[in-house]
Amino acid sequence: MSAYTRQQGETVKAEVGGGERMTEETVQVESTETAVQMNAQMGLRLRGAREKANMSLREMARRVHLSPSFISQVELGRTAPSVGTLYAMVTELGLSLDSLMAEDVAPHDLETPQPTPSARPTLTDRTEVAHANGSSRTSSVQPLPEVGVLPGLQRADERPELYLGGVRWERLTPDDDPDVEFLRVTYPAGTESCPADNLMNHGGKEYIHILSGRLEIQVAFARQVLGPGDSLHFDSSIPHRLSNPHDETCVAIWFVVGRQK
């Protein structure tokens, strides 16, 4: 039996018999049609994977230390699990988070406007940049016509996504990659990956780069706020928590490597 505690003695994570203690902290499904549809799709995928593995509802609940009724509500799309709970479930099913993301992209929310493809820079654009940098020489690099299809290309408006507790996870690969989860993650103000008194952990290593906003990250006893341009990597088996107690939305690029190993 072990426990991670804050310096003030407040428990943040406990293990009993080698398994992580998890609470039935849930996030009620948003009332919008999009949120209901996306949670229903995620629930169907979880249920399909569980049945394919010949695992009963009670067995899944036992493995992730939650009640069968809660697991049933998740599979029916009536309740959205926390990030920590979802990680525990997909780990038991041998899935990646990528595999749960809908193949058809849902409408984007209002927190982060949908990016639009930028126009290809013209020769005039490059000349103006050269003049601004104090050089009048025209670049010899000329745009070439687009041909063929790039392997692994995914346009900005094609990203599969999930919403977990208000946190938006967008997969940056066109297909599920079993070796790495390559993600664009958006933490709106007031969202978190798990409760402050129940840190999450899972297999693999995480690599994070903050694009905009600020994100509070705790790994074991250390806690820091990351801002634009900051980066971090850590062993995901160490209890950790991510939260945005600030007034602005935080957007970050995420890699989770080897989570299923």
C-alpha positions as CSV (number, residue, x, y, z in Angstrom):
1,M,0.0,0.0,0.0
2,S,1.4,3.4,-0.9
3,A,0.2,7.0,-1.1
4,Y,1.3,10.2,-2.7
5,T,0.6,13.2,-0.5
6,R,1.0,16.9,-0.8
7,Q,3.4,18.7,1.5
8,Q,0.5,19.7,3.7
9,G,-0.4,16.1,4.1
10,E,-3.4,16.1,1.8
11,T,-3.8,12.8,-0.1
12,V,-3.6,13.2,-3.9
13,K,-3.3,9.6,-5.0
14,A,-3.6,6.2,-3.3
15,E,-2.9,2.7,-4.3
16,V,-4.4,-0.4,-2.6
17,G,-3.1,-3.8,-3.6
18,G,-1.3,-2.4,-6.6
19,G,-4.3,-0.9,-8.3
20,E,-5.1,2.8,-8.6
21,R,-8.0,4.0,-6.5
22,M,-10.4,5.8,-8.8
23,T,-13.5,7.7,-7.9
24,E,-16.7,7.9,-10.0
25,E,-16.1,11.5,-10.8
26,T,-18.0,12.2,-13.9
27,V,-18.7,15.0,-16.3
28,Q,-22.3,15.2,-17.3
29,V,-22.8,15.0,-21.0
30,E,-23.3,18.4,-22.6
31,S,-26.9,19.1,-23.7
32,T,-25.9,19.8,-27.3
33,E,-26.7,17.3,-30.0
34,T,-23.0,17.2,-31.0
35,A,-21.8,16.2,-27.6
36,V,-24.5,13.5,-27.2
37,Q,-23.6,12.1,-30.6
38,M,-19.9,12.0,-29.9
39,N,-20.3,10.3,-26.5
40,A,-22.7,7.8,-28.0
41,Q,-20.1,6.9,-30.7
42,M,-17.4,6.6,-28.1
43,G,-19.6,4.4,-25.9
44,L,-20.4,2.1,-28.8
45,R,-16.7,1.7,-29.6
46,L,-15.9,0.9,-25.9
47,R,-18.7,-1.6,-25.7
48,G,-17.8,-3.3,-29.0
49,A,-14.1,-3.6,-27.9
50,R,-15.2,-5.0,-24.5
51,E,-17.5,-7.6,-26.1
52,K,-14.9,-8.5,-28.7
53,A,-12.5,-9.2,-25.7
54,N,-15.2,-11.4,-24.1
55,M,-15.1,-9.2,-21.1
56,S,-18.3,-8.8,-19.0
57,L,-19.5,-5.4,-17.8
58,R,-18.8,-6.5,-14.2
59,E,-15.2,-7.6,-15.0
60,M,-14.5,-4.2,-16.7
61,A,-15.9,-2.4,-13.7
62,R,-13.8,-4.6,-11.3
63,R,-10.6,-3.9,-13.3
64,V,-11.0,-0.1,-13.3
65,H,-12.4,0.1,-9.7
66,L,-15.8,1.5,-10.8
67,S,-19.4,0.3,-10.6
68,P,-21.0,-1.7,-13.4
69,S,-23.8,0.9,-13.6
70,F,-21.2,3.6,-14.2
71,I,-19.5,1.6,-17.0
72,S,-22.9,1.0,-18.5
73,Q,-23.8,4.7,-18.5
74,V,-20.5,5.4,-20.3
75,E,-21.1,2.7,-23.0
76,L,-24.6,4.1,-23.5
77,G,-23.2,7.6,-24.0
78,R,-25.2,9.0,-21.1
79,T,-22.1,9.9,-19.1
80,A,-18.7,11.2,-20.2
81,P,-15.8,9.6,-18.3
82,S,-12.9,11.7,-17.0
83,V,-9.6,11.5,-18.9
84,G,-8.2,9.2,-16.2
85,T,-11.1,6.8,-16.3
86,L,-11.1,6.6,-20.1
87,Y,-7.3,5.9,-20.1
88,A,-7.9,3.1,-17.6
89,M,-10.7,1.6,-19.7
90,V,-8.8,1.7,-23.1
91,T,-5.7,0.2,-21.4
92,E,-7.7,-2.8,-20.1
93,L,-9.1,-3.3,-23.7
94,G,-5.7,-2.9,-25.4
95,L,-6.9,0.1,-27.3
96,S,-5.3,3.5,-28.0
97,L,-7.2,6.7,-27.4
98,D,-6.8,7.4,-31.1
99,S,-9.0,4.4,-32.0
100,L,-12.0,5.9,-30.1
101,M,-12.1,9.0,-32.2
102,A,-14.9,9.3,-34.6
103,E,-14.0,8.8,-38.2
104,D,-16.5,11.5,-39.2
105,V,-15.4,14.9,-37.8
106,A,-17.9,16.6,-35.6
107,P,-18.6,20.3,-35.8
108,H,-15.9,22.4,-34.1
109,D,-16.8,24.1,-30.8
110,L,-16.6,27.9,-30.2
111,E,-13.6,27.7,-28.0
112,T,-11.1,27.4,-30.9
113,P,-12.2,28.5,-34.3
114,Q,-11.7,26.0,-37.1
115,P,-8.4,26.8,-38.9
116,T,-8.6,27.5,-42.6
117,P,-5.9,26.5,-45.0
118,S,-3.6,29.4,-45.7
119,A,-2.9,30.5,-49.3
120,R,0.4,29.5,-50.8
121,P,2.9,32.4,-50.5
122,T,3.4,34.2,-53.9
123,L,6.7,35.4,-55.3
124,T,5.6,39.0,-54.4
125,D,5.0,37.9,-50.8
126,R,8.6,36.5,-50.6
127,T,10.0,39.6,-52.2
128,E,8.3,41.9,-49.7
129,V,9.6,39.7,-46.8
130,A,13.1,40.0,-48.3
131,H,12.8,43.8,-48.4
132,A,11.6,43.9,-44.8
133,N,14.7,41.9,-43.8
134,G,17.0,44.4,-45.5
135,S,17.6,42.3,-48.6
136,S,16.4,43.2,-52.1
137,R,17.5,39.9,-53.7
138,T,14.6,37.8,-55.0
139,S,14.6,34.2,-53.7
140,S,15.5,31.6,-56.3
141,V,13.0,29.2,-54.6
142,Q,9.9,29.0,-56.8
143,P,6.6,27.3,-56.0
144,L,6.0,24.0,-57.8
145,P,2.7,22.5,-58.7
146,E,1.1,20.0,-56.3
147,V,1.1,16.5,-57.5
148,G,0.1,13.1,-56.1
149,V,-1.0,12.4,-52.5
150,L,1.3,12.7,-49.5
151,P,1.4,9.7,-47.3
152,G,-0.2,10.4,-43.9
153,L,-1.6,13.8,-44.9
154,Q,-4.5,15.1,-42.9
155,R,-6.0,18.5,-43.5
156,A,-7.0,20.9,-40.7
157,D,-10.8,20.2,-41.3
158,E,-10.4,16.4,-41.3
159,R,-9.3,15.8,-37.7
160,P,-11.2,13.2,-35.7
161,E,-11.9,14.4,-32.2
162,L,-13.2,13.6,-28.7
163,Y,-14.5,15.7,-25.9
164,L,-13.7,14.6,-22.3
165,G,-14.8,16.8,-19.5
166,G,-14.8,19.8,-21.8
167,V,-11.2,19.0,-23.0
168,R,-11.0,18.6,-26.7
169,W,-8.7,15.9,-28.1
170,E,-8.0,16.0,-31.9
171,R,-6.0,13.2,-33.5
172,L,-3.3,14.5,-35.9
173,T,-2.9,11.3,-37.9
174,P,-5.5,10.1,-40.5
175,D,-5.4,6.6,-39.0
176,D,-4.9,5.1,-35.5
177,D,-1.2,4.6,-34.8
178,P,-0.6,1.9,-32.2
179,D,2.8,3.2,-31.3
180,V,2.2,6.8,-30.7
181,E,-0.8,9.1,-30.0
182,F,-0.2,12.4,-31.8
183,L,-2.7,15.0,-30.6
184,R,-3.8,18.6,-30.5
185,V,-5.4,19.1,-27.1
186,T,-7.5,22.1,-26.0
187,Y,-8.1,22.8,-22.3
188,P,-10.7,25.6,-22.0
189,A,-10.7,27.7,-18.9
190,G,-11.8,25.7,-15.8
191,T,-11.1,22.2,-17.2
192,E,-8.9,19.4,-15.8
193,S,-7.8,15.9,-16.7
194,C,-8.7,14.5,-13.2
195,P,-9.7,15.7,-9.7
196,A,-6.9,17.3,-7.6
197,D,-7.2,14.5,-5.1
198,N,-7.1,11.6,-7.5
199,L,-4.1,12.0,-9.9
200,M,-4.1,9.7,-13.0
201,N,-1.3,7.5,-14.4
202,H,-1.0,5.1,-17.3
203,G,1.7,3.5,-19.5
204,G,4.1,5.3,-21.8
205,K,5.8,8.7,-21.9
206,E,4.2,12.1,-22.6
207,Y,5.6,14.9,-24.6
208,I,3.9,18.3,-24.4
209,H,4.4,21.6,-26.3
210,I,2.2,24.6,-25.4
211,L,1.0,26.6,-28.4
212,S,-1.1,29.2,-26.6
213,G,-2.6,29.9,-23.1
214,R,-1.3,28.4,-19.9
215,L,-1.6,24.9,-18.4
216,E,-1.0,23.9,-14.8
217,I,0.8,20.5,-14.8
218,Q,1.5,18.4,-11.7
219,V,3.8,15.3,-11.8
220,A,4.0,13.6,-8.4
221,F,4.9,16.4,-6.0
222,A,6.1,18.9,-8.5
223,R,3.7,21.5,-10.0
224,Q,4.4,24.2,-12.5
225,V,2.5,26.4,-15.0
226,L,3.5,26.1,-18.6
227,G,3.0,28.9,-21.2
228,P,3.4,29.4,-24.9
229,G,6.6,27.9,-26.2
230,D,7.2,25.8,-23.1
231,S,7.6,22.0,-23.4
232,L,7.7,19.1,-21.0
233,H,8.1,15.3,-21.1
234,F,7.7,12.7,-18.3
235,D,7.0,9.1,-17.6
236,S,3.2,8.7,-17.7
237,S,3.3,5.9,-15.0
238,I,4.0,8.7,-12.5
239,P,0.8,10.1,-11.1
240,H,0.0,13.4,-12.8
241,R,-2.7,16.0,-13.4
242,L,-3.3,18.7,-16.0
243,S,-5.6,21.7,-15.4
244,N,-6.4,25.1,-16.6
245,P,-7.5,27.4,-13.7
246,H,-6.8,30.4,-15.8
247,D,-9.1,32.7,-17.8
248,E,-7.8,31.8,-21.3
249,T,-8.0,28.6,-23.3
250,C,-4.8,26.5,-23.6
251,V,-3.9,24.7,-26.8
252,A,-1.0,22.2,-26.9
253,I,0.6,19.5,-29.1
254,W,0.8,16.2,-27.4
255,F,2.6,12.9,-28.0
256,V,2.0,9.8,-25.9
257,V,4.5,7.1,-26.9
258,G,4.3,3.5,-25.9
259,R,1.2,3.7,-23.8
260,Q,0.1,0.2,-24.7
261,K,3.5,-1.5,-24.1
